[in-house]
Amino acid sequence: MNGPDSGLIPVDVGGEKWLQGSVCERGNCGDHYLKILYIPSEHVVAGFYYNSGEEKMFGDAGDAEARILRRDVPDVTLVQQAPAVTAMPADGAPADTIWPFKGDGGKSLWQVCGGQNSSCTIIANTKYYVAILNRKSAHSCAFGDFYVAARDSSSWRQYDTGTCSPDAWIRKGSINNGQYLSVDIGVNNQVVQQYPIGYWSMKKEFSGSRRPSWSKVKEKNQQH
């Protein structure tokens, strides 16, 4: 892989001190990467390889280590559009998915995305957040409308795309040397908006001194 590497960062996993590192494919960090955990004094290594749905865990990876290594893997059970379900909300949205989530105006994602004739595409997702692009804008934006759904609150909100150019693009990216998944929006070779949903998700998992520092993340991201 020819993308950025994160270097080795100290992390606490199940009460043990590990060093964590990662490397990813340039331009495709959200879908193709390798992560490792390492204890130098004991020469213990745990690793995880991910490539567009293909997963491989190796080394001395217990449950706690696996949770850390797999934390950016999409939870497909919550984002799939199930064709047949036994119970549906009043608007017809498939149950046990993100589509019944309600926004500030009371509309579900299923409604704003056009129901079965969906105009929405899931761009990226983490344990707590799902990024969605609606190609059919409610605000006459030629690019479309961008939403982020929060699994813990079963809600969604719209975010600024930074552009309405019909030539704009949206893709998975990363910040902090590939440590956190992001959603990048840009025109030509210029990123005009970036949403660090991987960092947002990580903040939900940790507290106190273990919680990631956004100021440190931004500082490190600007250096690269």
N, C-alpha and C positions, 0 to 999 in steps of 0.2 A: 504494500500500500504506500502511496506516495504523498499522503496528506500530512497534516500537522500531528505531532505527538505532544502529549501533555506534560512530559517529564514525570518524575516520581513524587507523589503527594502523600503525606502521612494521613492515614485514616484509621478510625477505630472500628473494628468489626467484631461484635460479640465479646467485647472486653479485651481483644488482642490488638496490638499495634501492627498495622500493615503499611506498606508503601503501595500506592495505586498509580498505575500508568495506563495510557491508551494511545492508540494510533489509528488513523482512519484513512479512507480513500479521499483524495482531494476532490472537493465538489460534491461528495456523496457521503458525508460523515454520519448522517442520520441513519443510513441503511447499510453501511459496510465498515465495520470497525473491529478492532481487537482490544480487549481490556485485560489487564493482569493485576493480581495482588501478590506481594512479595514480602517475606520476612527474611532480611539478610542474615541475621544471626543464626537462623535455623535452616537457611537455604530451602524454604518452603515457597512454592509457587502455585497459585490458582489462576486460571485464565478462562476467558469466554470470547468466542468468535461469533460474529453475527454478520450475515450477508443476505439482505432482502428476505427475511423469514427463515433462512437456514441458521440453525443454532448448534454450537458445539462447546460444551464445558469440558475443561481438562484440568489436571493437577489435583491439588488437595483442596477441593471446593466443597465445603459443607453448606448447610441451608443458609446460614447468615452470609457467607461469602457469595453464594449464588444470588441472593437477593440484591446485594450491592452491585454485582457484575451485570445483572439483568435489568437494572432499574429503568433503562431507557427503551426496553423492548415493548412494542405495542401490545396492549391487552385486547386481542381481537374479539374476545367474547362480548365486549361492551360496545364495539363499534360496527359489528357486522349487521347488515340489514337482513334479518331473518325473514324468509319468505312465508313461513307459517308459524303462528304463535297461538296459544290458547286464550290469551287475554290481551286486549288492545285498549289504549286510551280512547276517549271519545273522538279524537281527530283521526284515528286510524293508525297512529304511529306504532311501529313494532315495539312490544314490551321488552324490557331488559336491554335496551340500547340507549344511545345518547339522544335519539330523535324526539322523545317526549319532553326533553329538558325545556324549561320555560325561560323566556327572556324578560326584560324589564316591562315590556308592554303586554305580557301575558301570553304571547304567541309561542308555540313550540317550534323547535328546529324543523320538525316535520312540516309544519305549516309554511314557514318562510322559505323552505327549500322546495316546495311544490309537491309534497307528498310522494306518491309512487313515481311520478314523472320528475324525479329529483334533479334540481339544477346545482346541487352541492357536491363537493368532493372533499373527502378527508385528506388533508395534506400531511399531518403528522400527529402523533399522540404519545402521551406519557402516562404514567400511573394515574395522575390526577387531572390532566388537561388534554383536550383534543382541539386541534386547529382545523378550521373548515373554510373553504372558499365557495361562495355562492356566485356562480357566473351570471345569474339573473339579478342584477342590483335593484334594490328598492329605492335607490337614490340617484338613478340615471348615471351611474359610474360605469364607463365602458369596460373597465377591468373586472368589476364585480365587488361584492361585499365580503368582508373577512370577519369570521366569528371565532371565539374561543369558548369551548364548553368546559365547565368545571364539574367533574364527576362527584365530588364530595357534597356539593350543594344542588346537584341536578339542575343547573342553570346554565345560561349562555349569555354572552354579551358581544356587541359588535365593536371592532377596533378599526382605527384609521389605517387605510392601505398605503397612504403616502403618495399615491398616484391614481389617476383614472385613465392612464394611457392604455389603449387597446393592445399595445405591444409589450405591456409589462409582464413579468414572470413572477412565479412564486415557487419556492422549493424548500426542502429541508436544508439546514445549515448547522453550524455549531459555533460556540463561543468558548473562550478560555482553552484554546488548543484542543478543541474537540471534546472537552469534558462535559459540556451541556448542549443538548439539542436546542436548536432555534428554528424559527420559520422566517425566511428571508423573502422580501418583496423588492423587486428592482426593475429598472429599465435599462436595456443594453447591458453595459458592464458595471452599472452603478446600483448598489443596494440603497434603497430609499427608506425602508422600514424593516425593523428586525424585532421579533418577539421571542424572548428566551424561555420558552415553555418548559424546557428541561430544568432550568434553574428554578422557575416557579414551583415545579413539582418537587424538587429536592428540598425546598424550604418547608414543605408540608411534612417531610419525613424526619427532619432533625430540629432540635431546639438547643438553646444555650450556646455554648462555645462550639458545638458541632455543626451549628447552622451555617450554611455558606454565606460569605460576606459579598454583597452586591458591589460595594465600592472596590473591593479587591478584584472581583471578576472583571469589572469594567476597565480597571487600570491595566490588568494583564491582557485583556482583549485588545486594547488600544496599542499595546506594544507590538502586536503582530499584525 
